[in-house]
Amino acid sequence: MEIQDDELFAALWKFLQLTVHRYGSGLTGEVLVVMTIVILDRGDRHPTVSELASITGLPKSNVSRYVSRQLEVGHLTEVIDSQDRRIRRLYPTKEGRKEQEWISQQVSDVAKTIGRNDIDPLDKLVSLTRDVD
């Protein structure tokens, strides 16, 4: 399956639309941090705030603020590293994992739409840009 540039752009646009609809319009950096945590968690890696800042390229102060917000809403928890007690690793909570599932479902739905060859490319773009329910 070959994905055309306009389809990829539309998919990224749709994902951004979904995240803005769910999390608000001023949180692009926070969404990047959350997505990074999702990806790392799937690889059974649990980052620190410093590692997240390094991976995302965002200032550590911003990442710290985003992580604090995720801790407040109950999507993340901090666990002291057993090897080095100065290190606090971030783990998704049960509620955070539910949020990860929602994100995964949205990505899957967009990917299915892009991969369909029986739909005209223009119809694909239109279906991806429909309002979120």
Secondary structure, 3 states (H helix, E strand, C coil): CCCCHHHHHHHHHHHHHHHHHHHCCCCHHHHHHHHHHHHHHHCCCCCCHHHHHHHHCCCHHHHHHHHHHHHHCCCEEEEECCCCCCCEEEEECHHHHHHHHHHHHHHHHHHHHHHCCCCCHHHHHHHHCCCCC
